[in-house]
Amino acid sequence: MYKYLKHILIYSLILIYSCADKVHEGKGLALTTNSQQTYKTKNFNTIIHRFNKYAELAREAIKKHKSGKDIRKDFDEIQTYVENYDKLISWIEKNPDKKKELDKDWTEAYNWLEKRRSKNASEKTLIKYISDGIDCGINLSCQDTKKQYGTKENQIDLFFVQNLRDIFLAHSDPEEIFITFKTLDISGLKDKF
């Protein structure tokens, strides 16, 4: 019996010392720093993720048009949008401080989207809510019976589509696009919901 108590005591001491070991202190700090960096651009990441989805859909439409599967009358507009969007994204990647600037400027848009989500679909995350709103806007058979994306129209989808058309078709210089992109038109989220 005495032998087992010795082993339990030794294992307990090893456990206590390993939990208080100083080796693990740096790992916790690194995780905090990464989460702070992610938090600093959460507005940008959330909103740009949805614009990326539209760019992806536009690229698919271009491929279908070029292969002859789906002839589009607005092919030139779609191609212009994708080219200008890609220019802006590569320009932002070369200027990381611009990402933080957009994040700050998009706070109001992010807050309105979050407000609409918490009121109309509190069980969803913001990214899921926006994604579902866009999918419902694209899919003509989608019935928004709960009116969670807008009372008359799908305001989530219109917010992104309207800003894409107004900004990326009107400007081709990344700096001009950036200046316009900083002031997203959120009137549909505020007034017409």
LUMFI-425689 format. One record per residue: x, y, z of N, C-alpha, C in turn. Coordinates in Angstrom, 2 decimals. Last residue first. Layout:
BEGIN
REC      n.x      n.y      n.z     ca.x     ca.y     ca.z      c.x      c.y      c.z
REC        X        Y        Z        X        Y        Z        X        Y        Z
...
***
This chain:
BEGIN
REC      n.x      n.y      n.z     ca.x     ca.y     ca.z      c.x      c.y      c.z
REC   -35.32    48.05   -45.42   -35.41    46.70   -44.89   -36.76    46.50   -44.31
REC   -34.66    50.54   -46.37   -35.66    49.76   -47.11   -35.86    48.36   -46.56
REC   -32.69    51.76   -44.71   -34.00    52.37   -44.93   -35.05    51.43   -45.48
REC   -30.35    50.14   -44.34   -30.87    51.02   -43.30   -32.34    51.36   -43.50
REC   -29.84    48.71   -46.62   -29.83    47.99   -45.33   -30.49    48.82   -44.24
REC   -29.94    50.67   -48.56   -30.87    49.55   -48.63   -30.94    48.77   -47.33
REC   -27.78    52.31   -47.86   -29.14    52.82   -47.71   -30.18    51.69   -47.75
REC   -25.12    51.87   -48.09   -25.84    51.00   -47.17   -27.30    51.43   -46.99
REC   -22.65    51.91   -50.30   -24.02    52.42   -50.18   -24.83    51.45   -49.32
REC   -19.36    52.33   -49.05   -20.40    51.44   -49.56   -21.77    52.06   -49.34
REC   -16.76    53.86   -49.29   -18.08    54.36   -48.90   -19.16    53.51   -49.56
REC   -14.61    52.51   -50.28   -14.60    52.87   -48.86   -15.98    53.31   -48.38
REC   -14.94    52.40   -52.98   -15.25    51.19   -52.21   -15.31    51.47   -50.71
REC   -13.86    54.81   -53.81   -15.31    54.61   -53.90   -15.75    53.43   -53.03
REC   -11.17    54.26   -53.30   -11.79    55.45   -52.71   -13.32    55.30   -52.72
REC   -10.80    51.93   -54.87   -10.62    51.90   -53.42   -11.34    53.07   -52.75
REC   -11.14    52.93   -57.44   -12.08    51.92   -56.93   -12.01    51.89   -55.41
REC    -8.91    54.57   -57.55   -10.25    55.15   -57.67   -11.30    54.19   -57.11
REC    -6.93    52.59   -57.34    -7.01    53.64   -56.32    -8.37    54.34   -56.36
REC    -7.36    50.98   -59.65    -7.53    50.43   -58.30    -7.66    51.51   -57.21
REC    -9.30    52.14   -62.34    -8.06    52.34   -61.59    -8.26    51.84   -60.16
REC   -11.86    51.92   -63.26   -10.93    50.85   -63.62    -9.60    50.97   -62.88
REC   -15.34    52.43   -62.51   -13.92    52.77   -62.33   -13.05    51.59   -62.74
REC   -17.88    51.45   -63.00   -17.64    52.88   -63.20   -16.16    53.25   -63.15
REC   -17.94    48.83   -62.32   -18.18    49.15   -63.72   -17.87    50.62   -64.02
REC   -17.47    48.84   -59.59   -16.50    48.17   -60.48   -16.76    48.40   -61.97
REC   -19.61    50.41   -58.41   -18.18    50.68   -58.18   -17.31    50.11   -59.29
REC   -22.15    49.56   -59.22   -21.84    50.98   -59.13   -20.35    51.26   -59.06
REC   -21.92    46.73   -59.05   -22.19    47.41   -60.33   -21.78    48.87   -60.29
REC   -21.40    46.38   -56.29   -20.51    45.84   -57.32   -20.69    46.58   -58.64
REC   -23.61    47.59   -55.09   -22.27    48.14   -54.87   -21.28    47.64   -55.91
REC   -25.65    45.87   -56.02   -25.66    47.30   -56.34   -24.28    47.91   -56.18
REC   -24.90    43.39   -54.88   -24.99    43.56   -56.34   -24.91    45.03   -56.73
REC   -25.02    43.91   -52.08   -23.77    43.51   -52.72   -23.80    43.74   -54.23
REC   -27.72    44.74   -51.77   -26.61    45.52   -51.22   -25.31    45.19   -51.93
REC   -29.21    42.62   -52.85   -29.17    43.92   -53.54   -28.02    44.80   -53.06
REC   -28.83    40.65   -50.86   -28.33    40.44   -52.22   -28.20    41.77   -52.96
REC   -30.15    42.00   -48.77   -28.77    41.53   -48.61   -28.14    41.35   -49.98
REC   -32.74    42.45   -49.63   -31.85    43.60   -49.47   -30.39    43.19   -49.29
REC   -34.92    41.14   -51.54   -33.78    40.60   -50.82   -32.72    41.70   -50.72
REC   -37.90    43.12   -51.01   -36.89    42.48   -51.85   -35.79    41.93   -50.96
REC   -39.61    43.64   -48.84   -40.12    43.60   -50.21   -39.18    42.84   -51.13
REC   -38.11    43.12   -46.48   -39.56    43.00   -46.48   -40.15    42.90   -47.88
REC   -35.24    40.96   -46.18   -35.86    42.22   -46.59   -37.36    42.04   -46.68
REC   -34.49    38.55   -45.25   -33.49    39.27   -46.03   -34.02    40.61   -46.54
REC   -36.63    37.42   -43.96   -35.43    37.67   -43.16   -34.34    38.42   -43.92
REC   -39.21    36.64   -44.65   -38.77    38.01   -44.93   -37.54    38.38   -44.10
REC   -40.01    34.09   -44.59   -39.88    34.74   -43.29   -39.51    36.21   -43.43
REC   -39.87    33.32   -47.24   -41.18    33.45   -46.61   -41.12    34.17   -45.26
REC   -38.27    33.56   -49.75   -37.93    34.12   -48.45   -39.22    34.39   -47.69
REC   -37.77    31.03   -51.86   -38.87    31.81   -51.32   -38.48    32.27   -49.92
REC   -35.96    30.31   -54.75   -35.91    30.54   -53.30   -37.06    31.44   -52.87
REC   -35.85    30.21   -57.45   -36.88    29.39   -56.81   -36.91    29.57   -55.29
REC   -33.64    31.71   -58.18   -34.97    32.26   -58.42   -36.09    31.47   -57.75
REC   -30.79    32.28   -56.54   -31.69    31.17   -56.85   -33.12    31.70   -56.98
REC   -29.76    34.74   -55.74   -29.32    34.15   -57.00   -30.29    33.08   -57.48
REC   -30.94    35.18   -53.27   -31.07    36.18   -54.32   -30.72    35.63   -55.69
REC   -30.11    32.97   -51.85   -31.55    33.14   -52.08   -31.79    34.17   -53.19
REC   -27.39    33.52   -51.74   -27.86    32.31   -52.42   -29.35    32.41   -52.76
REC   -27.50    35.84   -50.17   -26.99    35.91   -51.54   -27.48    34.70   -52.34
REC   -28.49    34.76   -47.78   -29.19    35.85   -48.46   -28.78    35.98   -49.91
REC   -26.50    32.92   -47.15   -27.85    32.43   -47.45   -28.66    33.50   -48.18
REC   -24.40    34.75   -46.67   -24.27    33.73   -47.71   -25.64    33.20   -48.12
REC   -25.40    36.15   -44.47   -25.12    36.86   -45.73   -25.07    35.86   -46.88
REC   -25.57    34.00   -42.62   -26.74    34.82   -42.95   -26.55    35.54   -44.29
REC   -22.91    33.15   -42.48   -23.95    32.23   -42.97   -25.20    33.00   -43.40
REC   -21.73    35.44   -41.37   -21.28    34.96   -42.68   -22.33    34.02   -43.29
REC   -23.09    35.59   -38.92   -23.23    36.65   -39.90   -22.83    36.18   -41.29
REC   -24.77    32.52   -38.02   -23.63    33.44   -37.93   -23.82    34.50   -39.01
REC   -28.18    32.06   -36.90   -27.10    31.95   -37.89   -25.95    32.88   -37.55
REC   -30.16    32.65   -35.11   -29.53    31.33   -35.00   -28.35    31.16   -35.95
REC   -31.28    35.07   -35.82   -30.31    35.05   -34.72   -29.59    33.72   -34.56
REC   -32.45    36.48   -38.10   -31.94    35.09   -38.14   -30.87    34.92   -37.07
REC   -33.39    39.08   -37.58   -34.14    38.20   -38.48   -33.69    36.74   -38.50
REC   -31.72    40.38   -35.71   -33.17    40.58   -35.66   -33.92    39.49   -36.43
REC   -29.15    39.64   -36.40   -29.61    39.36   -35.04   -31.13    39.50   -34.92
REC   -29.10    40.58   -39.10   -28.96    39.16   -38.78   -29.53    38.85   -37.41
REC   -29.31    43.34   -38.78   -30.34    42.62   -39.53   -30.30    41.12   -39.22
REC   -26.93    43.78   -37.36   -28.22    44.14   -36.76   -29.35    43.39   -37.46
REC   -25.03    43.00   -39.24   -25.14    42.27   -37.97   -26.48    42.54   -37.30
REC   -25.45    45.00   -41.14   -25.65    43.59   -41.50   -25.84    42.74   -40.25
REC   -24.73    47.20   -39.58   -26.10    47.08   -40.09   -26.40    45.65   -40.50
REC   -22.02    46.62   -39.09   -22.95    46.73   -37.97   -24.41    46.61   -38.43
REC   -20.98    46.72   -41.70   -20.90    45.48   -40.92   -21.93    45.50   -39.79
REC   -21.42    49.43   -42.26   -22.06    48.39   -43.08   -22.10    47.07   -42.33
REC   -19.74    50.57   -40.28   -21.18    50.84   -40.28   -21.94    49.79   -41.10
REC   -17.19    49.57   -41.00   -17.78    49.25   -39.70   -19.28    49.46   -39.70
REC   -15.75    50.21   -43.21   -16.88    49.31   -43.40   -17.57    48.95   -42.09
REC   -13.59    51.69   -42.36   -14.65    52.38   -43.10   -15.90    51.52   -43.27
REC   -12.00    49.69   -41.18   -12.52    50.79   -40.37   -13.71    51.46   -41.06
REC   -11.44    48.16   -43.43   -12.07    47.54   -42.27   -12.72    48.62   -41.40
REC   -10.06    49.97   -45.03   -11.38    49.50   -45.45   -12.14    48.90   -44.27
REC    -7.74    50.12   -43.43    -8.53    51.32   -43.70    -9.95    50.95   -44.14
REC    -6.78    47.56   -43.56    -7.20    48.08   -42.26    -8.08    49.32   -42.43
REC    -6.18    47.55   -46.28    -7.14    46.58   -45.75    -7.67    47.06   -44.41
REC    -4.18    49.41   -46.46    -5.47    49.74   -47.08    -6.57    48.78   -46.60
REC    -1.99    48.16   -45.44    -2.60    49.21   -44.62    -3.97    49.62   -45.17
REC    -1.13    46.48   -47.51    -1.91    45.92   -46.40    -2.56    46.98   -45.50
REC    -0.77    46.59   -50.60    -0.89    47.69   -49.64    -1.73    47.25   -48.44
REC    -0.92    44.29   -52.04     0.37    45.00   -52.05     0.40    46.14   -51.04
REC    -3.58    43.68   -51.66    -2.57    42.75   -51.14    -1.19    43.40   -51.11
REC    -4.75    45.77   -53.08    -4.89    45.74   -51.61    -3.86    44.80   -51.00
REC    -4.09    44.95   -55.68    -3.57    46.23   -55.18    -3.65    46.27   -53.65
REC    -5.56    42.61   -55.89    -4.09    42.53   -55.95    -3.46    43.82   -55.44
REC    -8.15    43.76   -55.69    -7.69    42.78   -54.70    -6.17    42.66   -54.72
REC    -8.24    45.44   -57.98    -8.36    45.99   -56.63    -7.80    45.03   -55.59
REC    -8.02    43.57   -60.06    -7.03    44.65   -59.93    -7.04    45.20   -58.50
REC   -10.36    42.09   -59.64    -9.06    41.45   -59.47    -7.93    42.47   -59.32
REC   -12.23    44.07   -60.32   -12.22    43.50   -58.97   -10.86    42.85   -58.68
REC   -11.66    44.45   -63.02   -11.47    45.55   -62.08   -11.43    45.06   -60.63
REC   -12.32    41.87   -64.02   -10.99    42.44   -64.22   -10.71    43.54   -63.21
REC   -15.04    41.66   -63.27   -14.05    40.70   -62.76   -12.64    41.27   -62.90
REC   -16.21    43.83   -64.72   -16.31    43.73   -63.27   -15.22    42.83   -62.69
REC   -15.64    43.08   -67.35   -15.09    44.32   -66.81   -15.09    44.28   -65.29
REC   -17.21    40.74   -67.52   -15.76    40.65   -67.69   -15.07    41.89   -67.13
REC   -19.76    41.83   -67.17   -19.25    40.83   -66.23   -17.74    40.75   -66.31
REC   -19.91    43.50   -69.42   -20.00    44.06   -68.07   -19.42    43.09   -67.04
REC   -19.76    41.60   -71.49   -18.72    42.64   -71.36   -18.72    43.26   -69.97
REC   -22.15    40.08   -71.06   -20.82    39.47   -70.93   -19.72    40.51   -70.72
REC   -24.86    40.49   -71.15   -24.06    41.38   -70.32   -22.64    40.85   -70.11
REC   -25.87    38.40   -72.57   -25.88    39.72   -73.21   -24.99    40.69   -72.46
REC   -24.40    35.21   -72.75   -24.86    36.32   -71.92   -24.82    37.62   -72.70
REC   -24.93    31.87   -73.34   -24.59    33.14   -73.98   -25.23    34.27   -73.18
REC   -23.74    29.08   -72.15   -24.69    30.09   -71.70   -24.27    31.44   -72.29
REC   -21.98    27.48   -73.58   -23.04    26.84   -72.80   -24.13    27.84   -72.40
REC   -19.77    28.54   -74.82   -21.01    28.49   -75.58   -22.17    27.86   -74.84
REC   -17.46    29.05   -73.51   -17.62    27.68   -74.02   -18.91    27.52   -74.83
REC   -17.89    31.68   -72.76   -16.82    31.39   -73.72   -16.95    29.99   -74.31
REC   -19.96    31.32   -70.91   -20.17    32.13   -72.11   -19.14    31.79   -73.18
REC   -18.73    29.81   -68.93   -19.88    29.25   -69.65   -20.13    30.01   -70.95
REC   -16.77    31.67   -68.10   -16.37    30.36   -68.66   -17.51    29.75   -69.48
REC   -18.43    33.70   -67.11   -17.51    33.97   -68.22   -17.10    32.67   -68.90
REC   -19.64    32.38   -64.98   -20.48    32.85   -66.09   -19.63    33.15   -67.32
REC   -17.40    32.00   -63.35   -18.10    30.83   -63.89   -18.97    31.23   -65.08
REC   -16.90    34.67   -62.71   -15.89    33.89   -63.46   -16.52    32.64   -64.09
REC   -19.18    35.23   -61.22   -18.96    35.94   -62.48   -17.93    35.20   -63.34
REC   -18.74    33.63   -58.99   -19.91    33.36   -59.84   -19.75    34.04   -61.21
REC   -16.46    34.96   -58.00   -16.39    33.55   -58.40   -17.55    33.18   -59.32
REC   -17.55    37.42   -57.37   -16.49    37.35   -58.37   -16.36    35.92   -58.89
REC   -19.31    36.65   -55.34   -19.84    37.19   -56.60   -18.79    37.14   -57.71
REC   -17.41    35.89   -53.44   -18.37    34.90   -53.95   -18.97    35.38   -55.27
REC   -16.14    38.28   -52.88   -15.38    37.21   -53.55   -16.32    36.16   -54.14
REC   -18.12    39.53   -51.47   -17.77    40.07   -52.79   -16.97    39.04   -53.58
REC   -17.96    37.92   -49.19   -19.17    37.88   -50.01   -18.92    38.47   -51.39
REC   -15.45    38.63   -48.23   -15.73    37.22   -48.50   -16.96    37.10   -49.41
REC   -15.70    41.27   -47.60   -14.96    40.93   -48.83   -15.20    39.47   -49.21
REC   -17.12    41.10   -45.16   -17.73    41.71   -46.34   -17.02    41.30   -47.62
REC   -15.32    39.72   -43.44   -16.71    39.30   -43.60   -17.30    39.82   -44.90
REC   -12.90    41.18   -43.65   -12.95    39.76   -44.01   -14.38    39.29   -44.27
REC   -13.68    43.75   -42.69   -13.17    43.56   -44.05   -13.34    42.11   -44.49
REC   -14.37    43.09   -40.06   -15.34    43.74   -40.94   -14.95    43.52   -42.39
REC   -11.95    42.00   -39.08   -13.14    41.15   -39.19   -14.19    41.77   -40.10
REC    -9.39    42.96   -38.60    -9.92    43.05   -39.96   -11.18    42.21   -40.14
REC    -8.92    42.55   -35.91    -8.70    43.88   -36.46    -9.28    44.04   -37.85
REC    -9.21    39.83   -35.52   -10.29    40.71   -35.09   -10.15    42.09   -35.72
REC    -6.75    38.96   -36.42    -7.95    38.55   -37.14    -9.10    39.48   -36.79
REC    -5.14    40.08   -34.46    -4.95    40.48   -35.85    -6.18    40.12   -36.67
REC    -6.11    38.73   -32.22    -6.25    40.17   -32.29    -6.08    40.66   -33.72
REC    -5.37    36.14   -32.84    -6.80    36.44   -32.77    -7.03    37.95   -32.79
REC    -2.58    36.43   -32.76    -3.24    36.07   -34.01    -4.72    36.40   -33.97
REC    -2.23    37.07   -30.03    -1.82    38.01   -31.06    -2.52    37.71   -32.38
REC    -3.14    34.73   -28.82    -3.81    35.99   -28.56    -3.49    37.00   -29.65
REC    -1.24    32.91   -29.73    -2.63    32.74   -30.10    -3.41    34.02   -29.90
REC     1.06    33.89   -28.48     0.98    33.88   -29.94    -0.46    33.73   -30.41
REC     0.45    33.44   -25.81     0.63    34.80   -26.28     0.49    34.86   -27.79
REC     0.47    30.65   -25.67    -0.76    31.38   -25.39    -0.69    32.80   -25.90
REC     3.19    30.15   -26.17     2.16    29.68   -27.10     0.85    30.43   -26.89
REC     4.64    31.09   -23.97     4.74    31.78   -25.26     3.66    31.39   -26.23
REC     4.09    29.17   -21.94     3.62    30.55   -21.82     3.63    31.28   -23.15
REC     5.16    26.63   -22.00     3.91    26.85   -22.70     3.44    28.30   -22.67
REC     7.43    26.65   -20.36     7.60    26.43   -21.79     6.34    26.82   -22.57
REC     6.97    26.71   -17.67     7.10    27.99   -18.34     7.22    27.85   -19.86
REC     4.60    24.57   -16.11     5.85    24.71   -16.85     5.86    26.01   -17.65
REC     2.44    23.79   -14.70     2.97    25.11   -14.40     4.27    25.39   -15.15
REC     2.04    21.22   -15.55     0.99    22.21   -15.82     1.50    23.63   -15.61
REC     4.28    19.93   -14.56     4.13    20.04   -16.02     3.05    21.06   -16.38
REC     3.86    20.06   -11.80     4.99    20.77   -12.39     4.84    20.92   -13.91
REC     1.56    18.40   -11.58     1.54    19.79   -11.12     2.66    20.59   -11.77
REC     2.53    15.95   -12.58     1.40    16.62   -13.21     1.36    18.10   -12.84
REC     4.52    15.39   -10.72     4.87    15.55   -12.15     3.76    16.31   -12.87
REC     2.95    15.12    -8.42     3.96    16.18    -8.51     4.37    16.44    -9.96
REC     1.46    12.85    -9.13     0.78    14.12    -8.85     1.75    15.29    -8.97
REC     3.45    10.93    -9.33     2.68    11.29   -10.52     1.95    12.62   -10.33
REC     4.26    10.87    -6.60     5.22    11.23    -7.66     4.47    11.68    -8.92
REC     1.87    10.02    -5.36     2.49    11.28    -4.99     3.44    11.76    -6.08
REC     1.56     7.51    -6.54     0.52     8.53    -6.72     1.09     9.90    -6.41
REC     3.86     6.23    -5.59     3.67     6.42    -7.03     2.63     7.52    -7.30
REC     3.33     6.20    -2.82     4.53     6.86    -3.34     4.36     7.19    -4.83
REC     1.05     4.61    -2.77     0.95     6.01    -2.36     2.14     6.82    -2.85
REC     2.16     2.16    -3.48     1.21     2.81    -4.38     1.05     4.29    -4.04
REC     3.76     1.59    -1.23     4.38     1.69    -2.54     3.46     2.44    -3.51
REC     1.93     1.24     0.79     2.83     2.37     0.88     3.46     2.65    -0.49
REC     0.82    -1.18     0.00     0.00     0.00     0.00     0.87     1.25     0.00
***
